[in-house]
Amino acid sequence: MNSNGYSAWLEIDLEVIRQNVRELMRISQTEVMAVVKANGYGHGAAAVARAAVEAGATWLGVARLEEAIDLRRSGMHCHILVMGYTSPERVTDVINNNICLTIYDRQMGEAYARQAEKLGGILRLHIKVDTGMGRLGISPDTAHEFIEALSRRPKLSIEGIFTHFACADEPIQPTTARQLSMFEDLVRGLREHGVAPRYIHSANSAAIINFPAAHFDLVRPGIALYGFPPSADTPLPAGIHSGLVWKTRLTSVRTFPEGHGISYGHVYHTSNEERIGSIAIGYADGYRRVPGNIALVRGKRVPVVGRVCMDQCMLQLDSVPDAEIGDEVVLLGRQGDEHINAEELAERWGTFNYEVICGLSARLPRIYLNK
Ligand SMILES: Cc1ncc(COP(=O)(O)O)c(C=O)c1O
């Protein structure tokens, strides 16, 4: 029995994260912004950020200011970009924490400039251009004028310009090539007018893999950093792996007579005498309340039976007669010769791998290997 004493936890090998960062740097030949939003895609933002920076990442990317401030509090001193919305009311916190914001709207730009002028500090910015994602971003037709106007404001420092791809994980789609060419035209036009921010960036994991022309001088990997493929059409290069294993324990093993109802709603009844185990995982941990789940016990695949509860669910253990209370059970990752990956879980849950890992609940302790 593992001696950590937890009933459910995540094991994350930080050397695997470092290796992935090194591989992404080798492939892109550029600086890397490790995207650690959403608690480092469920892996724990602070630990992943530290490992990524140790391996050579020079930037961290997050969605929200709160995530950026948490990283500063955990001792990260590198560049941090907030890629989502930040209220102009928070400019003091932004400047005091030396964080870089994304700007994509004229009125917000004006509000940021006024706040920074009032406070007397320099506000670091990356401009987001919408070349086709249909989400945040200034339109390329007006970007030129927008950027020139911002450059005239004394307290704004424009360090970067970037865009985001909608379909980079579907390499045969023409959308990415169109977005890329629009972005290149804009960057060229700006340079001709003497506007040349230090960082030009566009590539998420899929674009790093599928579109070398999108690498520019900074890439923004998220899912590949954690060792998961962006999509079925975009497999990972060799050398990038997941270091995540989701574990729990058998908390009870009982033999029920034929015809016994199991868990809420009795949607499962034993068809013979059956050995039924409980594990300490439920939908509050990010496990889904759907039929057809599978877990690994003693290196074998066993079915989850009955409804998944908030903190527990039940396994059919007839194929593992030696299983006993305290045994480790794996829900995601390897056990012996068997393996359940995030893509398999995602398929069962009717979603994709990103949602599986980002949904790993905060209450699961994260145990880091190779710290
Ligand atoms: C602006 C931006 N850049 C980069 C990423 C990283 O994307 P991925 O996890 O697909 O590499 C994201 C994630 O959604 C993002 O929103």
The ligand as an ORCA input file, in Angstrom:
! r2SCAN-3c Opt
* xyz 0 1
  C      -4.735     32.670    -26.098
  C      -4.326     31.253    -25.825
  N      -3.096     30.867    -26.167
  C      -2.655     29.607    -25.944
  C      -3.486     28.669    -25.372
  C      -2.991     27.245    -25.188
  O      -3.740     26.396    -26.010
  P      -3.422     24.825    -26.091
  O      -3.764     24.269    -24.761
  O      -4.342     24.340    -27.158
  O      -1.979     24.704    -26.422
  C      -4.777     29.032    -25.011
  C      -5.680     28.043    -24.414
  O      -6.837     27.975    -24.601
  C      -5.209     30.368    -25.244
  O      -6.447     30.757    -24.910
*
